[in-house]
Amino acid sequence: MNLLIVSSEAVPYAQTGGLGDVVGVMTQELAARNHHVKLILPFYSSIDRSLFKVKKSIEMMNVEMGNTTLICRVWQLDNGQPYDVYFIEYNHYFNRNSLYGDDNEAYLDNGKRFAFFSKAALEVAVQLNFKPDVVHANDWQTAIITYYLKTWNWRNGFFDHTASVLTIHNLGYQGQTDLSASRFIGLNWMQVREEEFESLGTLNLLKGGIFYADQITTVSPTYAKEILTEPGGCGLSQFLSRRAKDITGILNGVDNKEWDPESDQMLPANYNRDDLAGKGVCKKELQKTFSLPVNESIPIFAFIGRFADQKGLSILKDTLDTFLTWELQLIILGSGDPFYSEFFGNLPNYYPGKVSAYIGFQSNLAHLIEAGSDFFIMPSLYEPCGLNQMYSLLYGTPPIVRSTGGLVDTVDNYDEKTGRGTGFIFQDISPAALLNTMGWALNTWYNNRASYSIMQYRGMGKDFSWNGSISEYERVFQRAKKRRSHWQ
């Protein structure tokens, strides 16, 4: 198939979270299946142009918005990839300090920025005479593509046979913007209604995208069910329920080239499920790196992630007065909400030699933490898919997770009677539930090491590759094409 993938981020070019990881790897995997793939991204000023060889593809391209025409430039990656990558340069929107906002505040014109980007991405296909079978939009930033494909008067019916698939990576972010942006985006009064784009007196770009998409996917089967009711639906459950037959939950895969303890170049020693000696070397190096006492018998609990309420940091915070009296070490890596950055950043001052934190993100530290830790804490209030729990399993680090979304689909709860399981799962959103489960894990470490080792072995044997997921996406693309044909 001809596939046009449009996203606000993708590794290795631009990334703030899991969206970038997934789109970047999925694009490669689809190209490896012999699909003709073009990936389109904004040309953010934060993209290091010295790392990526680019050439001009379109010197000047007109993009007709609802009440104006904007002129941009298009660049193409020139590095022999099996798929094409294009960057849309429009400095007024993309020459900024960060992708979506500064100082934890979203840019006020985000709706206009990404509506323009979405429209420009489709115009690139027209200019290149690349007729997609499917356009794959991702999250609120490009959701409006599904509307443009069905309503805009494209020259000579260019997209008449093009279907749309919208993937919801995180329903908590919906692209709400002021109603005054309607004319620029190209919405008329028929679209600015509750059934489509209007939501509580604002425009909701993701909501409108859901209305027009031929098929919708989420990033795990359990999350696909959770969003059909509240609170999982984040206010959109009634609109998603109307499209329930068109929604498919597809678990994200893991990039096995980057995340494999047997070949990971960022580790001081490699290892596999049959020989964990290298994991002990990684643990020792981790303790040294984070200035913790080197002691292989003391378990290391770790957290890596965005500092956001979604990640369950409030309940983790409220366990620490008790949790940190136990015989263990805690390592934190992350950034985001200033409150949590300050709280966890200062924690080592109150618990020297027991807690260490790095506020920010470094890929090499993330790899070392996954390899050197003994337990990984992931107490998310909701988690559409999650990747860190999969990394942890593959690296022999049993995760402690809440029963939600992709965490349910990837972690098997430990059963003391049978010895089965790959991690520890709790249900309630409460400090007590998390504390009890971390205590359960700690008890297993000290008093049932044989079961802990079996848990590691099982987790490291899991298959989280993209093979099965890509096959599911291909089936969704075919369903989208069939549904689109009914519009002819």
N, C-alpha and C positions, 0 to 999 in steps of 0.2 A: 504493500500500500504506500501511497504518498502521505506522509504524516508531517504536519506542521505543529511543533510543540512551542507554546508561547508561555513564558514564565518570567516573573520578576527577579528570579535568582536561580543559579545552577552552579555547582562546583565544576571546575575550579575557578570560575570567573568571578562570581559574586555570591555571597552567602551570609545569612544571619541565623539560620537554623536548619531544621530537618527538611524543609521544602527544597533548599538548595542541594542537599545531599541526594534526595530522591530523584529530582528532575535530572541532575547531572548524570547519575548512574543509569537511570532508566533510558535516557536518550542513547547512551552507548549500547545498552542491551537490545534495544529495538533495532538499531542499525546493524548489530551483529546477526539479527534474524533476517537480514536482507531487505528490510523496509527502506524506502527512500525518505530520509529524515532531515528536516531542517529545524534547528533550534533558534529562536529569536529572543534576545535579551536587551534590556536598556544598556546603553553605553555609559554606565556610571563613571564619575570621575575617580571613584575609589578603585576601579579596576586598574591594576598595574599594567600599563601598556608596554612596558619593557619586557614583560614576561610572555606576552602573547603577540605573535606576528599577525598583523591585520593589513588588509588592503581595502581601498575604497571600492564599494560595490555600486552605490548609487550616489552621485555627487549632490543632487538636489531632488528631494522627493516631496511632493505636495500631499498633505494629509488633510482631507476635508472633514472638519468637525461640524457640529450642528449649526454654528453661526459664524464660523471663521475658517480660514485655511492656514495651517502651520507648515513651515518648510523645515525639513530635517535632512540629515545625511545618514547613509547606511554603510557600515563597514562589514567586511567578511573576514572571519578567521582564516589564516593561510598557513595551516600546519599539518596538512595531510590526514586529518581525522576522517573516519569512515562516514561521517555525517557533516552537514554544513552548519556553521554557526554564524549568525548575523547579529550585529549590534546596532541599535538605533540611537544616533547621537542627536540630542536636543538639549543644549546646555542649560537652558532656562529651567528645565525640569530635572535634569540628572546630574548637573554639576553641583553637588551638595555634599555635605560632610558625611552623611549616612544614607542608607537606602530609603528609609521610611520616616525618619524623624530625628530630632535632636533632643538631648536631655530628657529622654523617656517620654517625649511628647511627639505625637504624629504631626507631620506637616499638614497644614490646613488645606492645601490644594491637592492632597493625595488622590482624591477622586478624579480630578482633571488630569493629573499626571499619568495615571494608569489607564484611564479611558483613552487618552491620546496614544499611549504606547500600544494598547490593544488594537486600536484602529490602524496605527502605522504598521503593525506586524502583518495585518491582512493586506495592506497596500504593498508591502514588500513581496508577498506571494504573487500579486497581480503584476508588479513590475518585472518579476523574474519569470512570469508565465508558468509558475509552479502551481498546478491545480491539486490541492490536497483532497484526498478521500476523507480525511478526518483532521480537524483542528483540535488539539488537546490543550485546553485552558486549565490553569492551576490557581485555585484559591481566588479571593475577591479581586486581586490585582488584575486578573485577565478574564474574570467571569463574564464581563460584558461582551466579549467576543461572541458568545452564543446568541446574543441579541443582534449584533451587527450582521452576522451571517444570514439571519432570517428576515431582516427588515430593511437593510440598507440597499439602495439601488446600485449594485455593483455593475460595472460596465459589461455589457454583453452576457449577462447572467453567469459571470465567472464562477461564483460559488453555488450555483443552483444545485449541484450534486455533492456538495461538501457537508459532511455531518460534523457535529460538535460533541465532544466529551469534556465534561467539567469534573475535575478531581478536587474534592474538599479535603485538604490536608489538616485544617483546623477550623472548625465552625465558630470558634470563639472570636475570630477576626473576620468581619463581614464587609468592610469597606463602606462604612456609613459616611455620607457627605451631605453638604447643605443642598437643599432643593434648588437654590439659585444656580447650581451647576447643570441643571437639566438641559438648557438650551445648548450649552457648549458640548455636552456629551451626545446630544442628538435625540433626546427623549421628548415626546409630545405628551399631551394630557392623558392620552390613552394608556401610556406606559407608567405615568406617575400616579398609580393607584395601588391599593393595598395588595391586590393579587400579584402585582409585578414588582416595581421598584420602590414604592413608597413604604416607609416603615417608621411609625411614631414621629411623623413630621420631618423625616429625613429621606434621602435616597439611600438605598441599601443595594450595593452593586452585586453582592453575592446572591441575595434573594432574587434579583432580576435574572441573574445568570442561571439559577436553578429553574426558573420558569421556562426559559427558552432552550436549555440544553437538550440534546437528543438522548444522551445517556449521562449518568452521574456516577462517579465512583468515590468511595472513601478509602482510607488507607489501612483498614482492617475490617474483618467481618463483624466483630462485636460492635465496633463504632458505628457501622452502618445500621445496626439495630438501635443503638442508644440514641441516635439523632432523631428518631421518629417519635420520641416522647420527650417531655421535659423532665429534668433540666438539661438533658443531653442535647436537645435541639436548639438551645440558646435562643429561644424565642421564635424559631422557624419550624418547629416540629409539625405544625398543621400544614405548612406548605410543602415540606418534605414528604409527609405522609401521602399527599396527593400524587407524588411521583415515586412511591415506594417500589413499584414494579420495574422502574428504570434505574434503581440504585443498586450498585454492587460493591461489596466490601472486598478489597484486594490488599492483602498484607504486603507492606513494603519489604523489599529484599535488602540484603547487606552486600556491600562491595567487598567481596572476598579477596580482591587484590590488595585492599588496604587493611582489612580487618581479619587477619589470620595469624594467630600467635606463633605458628610454625615458620612463617616467612616475614613477619613484621620487622622492618628495618629500623623502626624507632625504639625497639626494645634492646636492653643490654644483653639479653639471652633469649633464645627462642625455645619453644617447647610444644608438646602436643598432648593429647589425652592419655597416651600410653607412657609418657615420660614427662613428669611435671617438675623435674629438677630446675629447669629454666625459670619457672614461675617463682621459685624461692629466691633466685638471683634477682629477679625483678622486684620482689618485695623488699629485699635488702636495699636495693638502689632507690626505691620509692621512699623508704624511711630516711635515707640519707638526704635525698633531694628536698624533702619537706621538713628536715631538721627534727625528726622524731627519733626516739631511742631505737636502735636496731635490735629487734627481738623477734625471732620468727614465731615464737609461741603466742604472742599477743596478736589477736585478729585486728585487721584494718577494715573499717567500714568507710565507704566512700560515697560522695554525691558529686555528679557532674551535670550541669544543666543551666538553663536560663533561670535567673532569679525573678520568678513570676509566681503569682498566687496559684496558677494552674498546677504548678509542680509540687504543691503540697508543702511548701516551705514553712507555712505558719504552723502546721501540726508538727513538723520536724523540730522547729524552734522550741515548741512547748514541751518536748520530751527531754531536752538536753540537761536540765537540772538533775534529773534522775539518771539518764542514759550515760552521762559522762562521769558518774561515780563508779561505773563498772570497769572491769579490766579489759580495756580496748583502746584503739586509736581511731581518730576520725580525720578524714581529709576532705576538703571542700574545694571544688573548682567551678567557677561560674561568674556571671555578671548579669546586670540588668537593673531591677528595681533598686534605687538608691538605699532604701531602708534595709533590704536584705544584704546589700553589698556592705553596708556599714556594720550590720550585726554580725555577719559571718566573718567579715574581715577583721573585726576586733576580737573574735572568739579565742584565737590563740593567746591573746594577752591574759585572759582569765584562766586558761587551761594550758599553760606552757608544757611542752613535752607530751601532750596528749591530743591536741588538736592543731591542725595546720590548714591554712587556706591560701588559695591564689585567686584574687579577684581579677577576672579577665579570662582569656582563653588562649591556650597554646596546644596545638594538635599533638605535639610530642608528649606533653604532660598528660593529656587525655589517654593516650595509648599506654603510657607507663602506669597510670592509675588503674585502668582496666586490668592490666596484667598483674600488677603487684598487690592489689587489694584482695581481701578474703570475702567481703560481702559488698554488694552495691545497693544503695538505698534509693528507691524511686517511688515516693508516696503520693503520686499525682492525684489530684482531685478528678481530673479526666485526662485521658491520653489517647488521642486518635490512633496512633500506632506505637510510637516510641522506637528508638534505635538502640539506646544505651543498654536496655535490658538484654537485647540480642547480642550486642558486643560482649557484655558481661558473661553470658552463657558460653559463648564461643571461647572466651578467655579463662574459663574455669573459675569464675567469680559469681557464686549463686546470688541472684537478685532478691531483694525484699521489695515487693510491689503491692499496690492497691488493686483490688479486683475491678478493673475498668478497661474498656477499649482494647487496644492491641496488647496490653499487658496480660490480659486473660488468654489471648490467642497464642501467646508465645511462652509463657511460664507455667509449668505444672507444679501445683502445690505439693510440698513435702508431706508424706504420710508416714508417721512414725511407726505404724503397725506393719506396713508392707515395705517400707524403705523407698517407695517410689517418689518421684518428684524431681524437679530441677531448681526450685526456689521456694520462697516463703510468701504467701499471699494473705492480706488482711482485707476486711470488708468495709468497716465503718470509717467515715472521715472523722477521726478523732485522735488526739495525742495518745490516749490510752491504748487504742487498737494498734497503732504503730509501735508504741513502746513495748507492748506485749509480744509483738511479732519479732522485733529486734532482739528481745530477750530470749525468745524461742530459738532464733538463729545462734545467739551467743551460747546458749546451753548446748546446742548441737555441736558447736565447735569444740567446747571443752569436755563434753561428756559422751559424745557419740561420733567420734571422728571418722569411723568407718562409713557411717551413713553420709557424712559430709563429703567424703571422697567419692562415693558412688554418685552423689548428686553432681559433683563436678564432672565426672566421666560422662554422665548422661547429657548434661548441658552442652559439653564440647562436641557431642556427636550430632547435634541438631543441624538440620539443613535449612538455612535461611537465605539460600541463593535466590537470584531473580528468576530462575528458569520457570518455575510454576506460575509466578506472578505475571511474567511477560505473556505467557500463554493465555492467562485470564484477561489481560488487557486486550489482546488480539481478538478474543471473543466479544468483548465489549465494543471494540471498534466496529466489528461486523454488525452487531446489533444496532449501533448508532447509524450506520449506513442504511440498514434496512428501514429504520424508522424515518430517516430523512427522505428516503425514496417515496414514502407515503405523502410527503408534502408536495410532490411534483404535480 
